[in-house]
Amino acid sequence: MAIEPNKWGIIYNPRSGTRKIKKRWKKILEYIESRGVDFDYVQSEGYGAVERLARTLANNGYRTIVSVGGDGALNDALNGILTSSAERKTDIALGIIPNGIGNDFAHFWGIEFDDYEKAVDCIINHRTRLVDVGYCSYFHDGVHEKRYFLNAVNIGLGAQVVHISNGTKRFWGVKGISFIASLFLLLFQRKLYRSHLKINGEHIRGRIMTLCVGSARGYGLTPNAVPYNGWLDVSVVYRPELLQLFSGLWMLLQGRILNHKMVKPYRTKKVKVFRVHNGMISLDGRVLRTNYPLEIGIDPESIQMIIPE
């Protein structure tokens, strides 16, 4: 198969976002063409298509693969590359043009949703950095599976908030409304989950509200995590009182959630989740439908990300 070392393989995910976001894609495409970029682009047609398309591009020799979408589409592209048959997966550079509902990982690198021209220019400049990739290992229907992530795994209420927030942003296209919906969820569903975790050899048993395991900021729950130090940051959140909840929300917005008395932070390379009873699992904003136990770990320097200068 002919190698395409300089040609971009672009994956556009039209199902991720509002009509405004879909119209924005046309402007992105026009700008890419105006910069004289040599590229092919493919459009996903449904759930799971981005992962399949990324795998196909990697297998066909493309060494610059660009995800146009949100965190979920980026996660699918990551998994497609890492499960491809490409001989040297670390030779493949993954670029981001944020155009989806949630763009938390792009924001971590300073790639902002409102400036798609800067995102395209960043990929043209092609400054890359090897970054860590988190993984979630589990058995599904008796078959061992491994799913990769760049940002975070959320379990419990955190996963519900991400899921509800994504849904309201998809419907309204307004970030503020999604936050209000999440706030009401926190206020009226301060649910506790019977849990059994193992972190750094310590068995944690009891009722928790949410668990976040982040290779990056984890939607604010692991604010000190960075995807290039070979570690995972973990936040175990216990149920706060009502006033503590309001202070916790403020601290979350300020990036100081680890100072909250109901949050216990850890830094580790592996987390074993034996049980979070009825706890939803969200991986980079994607709901993961499987059963416990889970093993969450880190593979250092496993993918090249294209990042700003």
C-alpha positions, 0 to 999 in steps of 0.5 A, spaced: 500 500 500 502 506 498 504 511 503 501 518 504 507 521 508 505 528 507 497 528 505 492 529 511 487 524 512 481 528 515 475 525 518 469 529 519 463 527 524 457 531 522 453 527 527 456 531 533 454 538 533 448 543 532 446 545 525 451 551 526 457 547 527 455 543 521 455 549 517 462 551 520 465 545 517 464 548 510 468 554 512 473 550 515 474 546 509 474 552 504 480 555 509 484 548 508 483 548 501 486 556 501 492 554 504 494 549 499 494 543 503 494 536 500 488 532 503 483 527 503 477 527 507 472 522 509 465 523 513 462 519 518 455 516 517 454 513 524 456 511 531 463 507 530 464 510 523 470 515 526 474 509 529 473 505 523 475 510 518 481 512 522 483 505 522 482 505 515 487 511 514 492 508 518 492 502 515 493 505 508 499 509 510 496 516 512 501 519 517 497 525 519 490 524 521 485 530 523 479 529 527 474 535 526 469 534 531 469 534 539 472 529 544 468 523 543 470 523 535 477 525 537 477 518 542 474 514 536 480 517 532 485 515 537 482 508 538 482 507 530 489 509 530 491 504 536 487 498 534 490 499 526 495 494 523 500 500 522 507 497 524 509 504 527 503 507 530 507 513 534 509 515 527 502 517 526 500 524 528 493 526 530 491 533 529 485 536 532 480 541 529 475 542 534 468 542 532 464 538 536 460 539 543 465 538 548 472 540 546 476 539 553 482 536 550 483 541 545 482 546 550 488 543 554 493 545 548 490 552 547 486 550 541 480 554 541 473 552 538 472 559 536 479 559 532 479 554 526 484 558 522 489 557 528 487 550 529 489 548 521 495 553 521 497 549 527 497 542 523 500 545 517 506 547 522 506 540 524 509 541 531 508 534 535 509 531 541 508 524 544 503 524 549 501 518 554 494 514 553 490 512 558 486 505 557 480 502 560 481 494 560 475 490 561 471 483 559 465 484 555 460 478 554 466 474 556 471 477 551 477 482 553 477 489 551 481 495 551 479 502 550 483 508 550 482 515 552 486 522 552 482 526 557 479 522 563 474 516 565 469 518 569 464 514 573 458 515 577 455 522 577 461 525 573 459 520 568 452 522 568 453 530 568 458 529 562 452 525 559 447 530 560 451 536 559 453 533 552 445 532 551 443 539 552 449 542 548 447 538 542 439 540 543 440 547 544 448 549 542 448 553 548 454 552 553 450 555 559 444 551 558 448 545 559 451 547 565 444 549 568 442 542 567 448 539 570 447 543 576 440 541 577 443 534 576 448 535 582 442 538 586 437 533 586 441 527 584 447 527 589 447 520 589 452 515 592 454 509 589 457 503 593 464 502 591 470 498 591 477 501 588 484 499 589 489 505 588 496 504 590 495 498 594 490 501 598 483 498 598 477 503 598 470 501 600 464 505 601 459 510 598 462 515 593 459 520 589 464 520 583 470 517 581 475 521 575 481 518 573 484 523 568 490 523 564 489 530 562 484 535 566 478 530 566 473 536 565 476 540 571 476 534 576 483 532 575 486 539 574 493 538 575 493 532 570 498 532 564 498 527 559 506 527 558 508 525 565 506 518 565 501 518 571 494 518 572 491 523 577 485 520 581 479 524 584 475 520 589 469 525 591 464 523 597 457 526 598 458 533 600 452 537 604 448 542 600 453 548 602 459 544 600 456 542 594 455 550 592 462 551 594 465 545 590 462 548 584 465 554 585 472 551 586 471 546 580 470 552 576 476 556 579 480 549 578 481 548 585 477 542 586 482 538 589 482 543 595 475 541 597 474 537 603 470 532 600 475 530 594 481 525 596 486 526 590 491 520 588 497 520 583 498 513 580 499 508 574 493 504 575 486 503 578 482 497 579 475 498 579 472 492 582 465 495 583 461 502 583 454 499 583 449 502 578 455 507 576 455 510 569 462 510 566 464 515 561 470 515 557 472 522 554 465 523 554 463 517 551 458 512 555 462 505 556 457 500 556 460 494 560 460 491 567 465 491 572 471 490 574 475 495 570 482 496 570 484 503 568 492 504 567 497 509 562 501 507 556 506 513 556 508 516 550 503 512 545 501 517 540 503 523 537 499 529 538 500 535 533 500 541 538 501 549 537 508 552 537 
